[in-house]
Amino acid sequence: MRTINWSDNGHIILTDQTKLPKECATIECNDVDTLAEAIRSLRVRGAPALGVAGGFGIALAAQTSRARSQRDLIRDIEHAAEVLRNTRPTAVNLFWGIERVLKKTKTGRSVHQMKELALEEARKMADEDVEICKRIGEHGAKLLEDGDVIMTYCNAGRMACVDWGTAIGVIRSAIGQGKRIKVIACETRPLNQGSRITAWELLQDDVQVILITDNMVGHVVKSGMADKIIVGADRIVEDAVFNKIGTYTLSIIAKEHKIPFYVAAPMSTFDFEKRAADIEIEERSPQELKYFGDEQIAPLEVEVYNPAFDATPMENITAIITENGVFHPPFSFKDIRGKES
């Protein structure tokens, strides 16, 4: 099942992740504004999925444009790109996907060809994402041993990608090789992507999973219940990995108790031009902490700090697993960039 796809009637089809685990439903985006809302509200989320969503968003803008000239079509897709860029600032894949399809579209020599190229490139990105995730899984599976208990955080599974997943893809690949793997999923407050999505995904695949609250991590790791931790990433810069808020805390606990802390991500998640201090961390609505669903759980007048991501320093990371192989410290961005496919 693909979490994002192009429909026969020329629209984007997304799995609505806000409905999980109670319901596995889809939504149809027939214009860029609808897609932008889906990104902001986390109906579609996860760095690789956002990259493909950005690409399909440009393709959708091209297909629905009434422009008769190349100049006017470029104006329309550039406007769509700006709308999509303004949805979420931290995950670099979104910007990468937008730019990739924009660049390809502009090579067309007619309005018709530009529209064809936009959709062709977006579909190519979706297909590539599945293959890239499986390559990440193959490389990462070599790091897991039969009988391992793996802790993971947030959701870096098929719902965060087009299919298969990054961190969860490593687990899937290891199980596919015959290794017996159990998983500990952290609930991941405040929106519970770990409990709502990761636990649901793993149960769909008959993988043994134990759900814990985020504040149990230290106790669980200290007690020897987890052998390794694997997480995904939303942006990797030279001195840090940006991922769901709380990832940094897990890395500290892993380092203290001397268990491996792995990051699994595609090369498109690397930002070779910036450092941690340059990155804007998205802050989300205070309502996410004041309400649980429709139920008020905090005083409405209380001040809230709600960053979506944090930065884990490279010295806390055991290895970064990509489609081009596994990179170990000291992480040389020059060498990593040299292996871009």
Secondary structure, 3 states (H helix, E strand, C coil): CCCEEECCCCCEEEECHHHCCCCCCEEEECCHHHHHHHHHCCCCCCHHHHHHHHHHHHHHHHHHCCCCCHHHHHHHHHHHHHHHHCCCCCCHHHHHHHHHHHHHHCCCCCHHHHHHHHHHHHHHHHHHHHHHHHHHHHHHHCCCCCCCEEEECCCCEHHHCCCCECHHHHHHHHHHCCCCCEEEEECCCCCCHHHHHHHHHHHHCCCCEEEECHHHHHHHHHCCCCCEEEECCCEEECCEEEEECCHHHHHHHHHHCCCCEEEECCHHHECCCCCHHHCCCCECCCHHHHEECCEECCCCCCCCCCECEEEEEHHHCCEEEECCEEECCCCCHHHHHHCCC
